[in-house]
Amino acid sequence: MADAPGPAAPGPATTAAGAVPGAGASMRLDRFLWHARMAKSRSAAQTLACTARMRIDGRTIDRPAAPVRIGNILTFAQHDRVRVIRIEALPTRRGPPAEARLCYQELTIENRSQEARDD
């Protein structure tokens, strides 16, 4: 008679934002954009990754399956502005907006003085 398998290993620990910690973990770019609520749908996230001239740590990305990791810097155009964000955590689900904002830090500095000038 074969030995019965032991209890299942517990799943990965999660942070308060429902994100999996760990420097070696990665996630598809399109999934991150969708989970972090930067795109309304997964297909919109794929389109953004393919056509928005997105950069990960300065490297141009043209495929939605590119892996992103904690600490990566994403640069991309969205809604007539350039967004620069740092990935702080990899989300495990598409949660509410407040939870999604905990997964990244916005590095873009709004420069209202240049927008207001009409030279």
Secondary structure, DSSP 8 states (H G I E B T S, - for coil): ---------------TTSEE--TT--EEHHHHHHHTTSSSSHHHHHHHHHHS-EEETTEEE--TT-EE-TT-EEEEE-SSSEEEEEE--EESS---HHHHHTTEEE-----HHHHH---
